[in-house]
């Protein structure tokens, strides 16, 4: 969908930037351990929290690219309205899952902001790092809706079309 192209760019940039920072920070910690015989305390905190962001954004990208794992036998064998119904039910289940992640992630993040909690090593607001969960869930909802719309529109019309493609 062309109207979501800018979101594609945001997701891809977030994934690349997050993975790059994780790689650089983890490598710096390894060098520090072997060359200086000292570990950088903040690296674990930073890499773990960035890995959560990377996982959530990566899951949304996986939905966008139709590369997530899934059981598709029933959907692939179905045609017409049955195919569309399966796609809608699956899309609805994914949206509900992400909606729950969004709600609970937002609750946690807002509670941490409200209590002025900070991370031990970096002193960053915990709510800021916890915001990765509702952000990723929001991206997941958008991509699940997008995938559902595309899936409904691409339903095979007759059984022979499905057999010929396989």
C-alpha positions in Angstrom: 0.0 0.0 0.0 1.5 3.2 -1.1 0.0 5.4 1.6 2.0 3.5 4.2 5.3 4.0 2.5 6.5 6.6 5.0 5.7 4.1 7.8 7.9 1.5 6.0 10.8 4.0 6.1 10.2 4.7 9.8 10.1 1.0 10.6 13.2 0.1 8.5 15.1 3.1 10.0 14.2 2.1 13.5 15.3 -1.5 12.9 18.6 -0.6 11.3 19.4 2.1 13.9 18.5 -0.1 16.8 20.4 -3.1 15.5 23.4 -0.9 14.8 23.5 0.6 18.3 23.1 -2.9 19.8 26.0 -4.2 17.7 28.3 -1.3 18.4 27.6 -1.2 22.2 28.0 -5.0 22.5 31.2 -4.9 20.6 32.5 -2.1 22.7 31.7 -4.1 25.8 33.6 -7.1 24.5 36.6 -5.0 23.7 36.5 -3.4 27.1 36.4 -6.7 28.8 39.3 -8.2 26.9 41.5 -5.1 26.6 40.8 -3.3 29.8 39.6 -6.2 31.9 36.5 -4.2 32.8 32.9 -4.5 31.8 30.8 -1.5 30.9 27.8 -1.8 33.2 25.4 0.2 31.1 25.8 -2.0 28.0 23.6 -4.8 29.2 20.8 -2.4 30.2 21.0 -0.7 26.9 21.2 -3.8 24.7 18.4 -5.6 26.5 16.0 -2.7 26.2 16.9 -2.0 22.6 16.4 -5.7 21.8 12.8 -5.3 23.0 12.3 -2.4 20.6 14.0 -4.3 17.8 11.8 -7.4 18.4 8.6 -5.3 18.4 9.5 -3.4 15.2 10.8 -6.5 13.6 7.5 -8.3 14.3 5.6 -5.5 12.6 8.0 -5.6 9.6 7.4 -9.4 9.5 3.7 -8.9 9.2 4.2 -6.2 6.5 6.4 -8.5 4.5 4.3 -11.6 5.1 7.4 -13.3 6.4 6.1 -14.2 9.9 5.6 -17.9 10.8 2.0 -19.1 10.4 -0.2 -22.1 9.8 -1.7 -21.4 6.4 -3.0 -24.7 5.2 -6.6 -23.9 5.7 -6.3 -20.4 4.3 -4.3 -21.6 1.3 -6.9 -24.4 0.4 -9.9 -22.1 0.9 -11.3 -19.9 -1.9 -13.7 -17.0 -2.2 -15.7 -16.1 0.9 -14.2 -18.9 3.0 -10.7 -17.6 2.3 -11.8 -14.1 3.1 -13.4 -15.2 6.4 -10.3 -17.0 7.5 -8.1 -14.0 6.7 -10.4 -11.7 8.6 -10.5 -14.0 11.7 -6.8 -14.3 11.7 -6.4 -10.6 11.3 -8.8 -10.0 14.1 -6.9 -12.4 16.4 -3.6 -10.6 15.7 -5.2 -7.1 16.2 -6.7 -8.3 19.6 -3.3 -9.7 20.7 -1.5 -6.4 19.8 -4.3 -4.4 21.4 -3.7 -6.2 24.7 0.0 -5.7 24.4 -0.6 -2.0 23.7 -2.9 -1.6 26.7 -0.7 -3.4 29.2 2.5 -1.9 27.8 1.1 1.6 27.9 -0.1 1.0 31.5 3.4 -0.1 32.6 5.1 2.8 30.8 2.8 5.4 32.3 3.1 3.9 35.8 6.9 4.1 35.5 6.7 7.7 34.3 4.3 8.5 37.2 6.7 7.0 39.8 9.7 8.7 38.2 11.5 5.4 38.0 14.9 5.4 36.3 17.2 2.7 35.1 20.1 1.8 37.4 23.0 2.2 35.0 22.0 4.9 32.6 19.5 6.8 34.8 17.0 7.0 31.9 13.3 7.1 32.6 12.1 3.4 32.7 8.8 4.5 31.1 10.7 5.7 28.0 12.3 2.3 27.5 9.0 0.5 28.3 7.3 2.6 25.6 8.9 0.2 23.1 6.1 -2.3 23.8 3.1 -0.1 23.1 4.9 1.5 20.1 5.6 -1.9 18.6 2.1 -3.0 19.4 0.7 0.0 17.6 2.8 -0.8 14.5 1.6 -4.4 14.7 -2.0 -3.3 14.7 -1.5 -1.1 11.7 0.3 -3.9 9.8 -2.2 -6.5 10.8 -5.0 -4.4 9.4 -3.0 -3.8 6.3 -2.3 -7.5 5.8 -6.0 -8.3 6.4 -7.1 -5.8 3.8 -4.5 -7.2 1.3 -5.4 -10.8 2.1 -9.1 -10.3 1.7 -8.5 -8.6 -1.7 -6.3 -11.4 -2.9 -8.7 -14.3 -2.2 -8.6 -17.0 -4.9 -11.9 -17.1 -6.9 -12.0 -20.8 -7.7 -10.4 -24.0 -6.5 -8.5 -24.6 -9.8 -6.6 -21.3 -9.4 -5.2 -22.5 -6.1 -4.2 -25.9 -7.4 -2.5 -24.4 -10.4 -0.4 -22.1 -8.3 0.9 -24.9 -6.1 
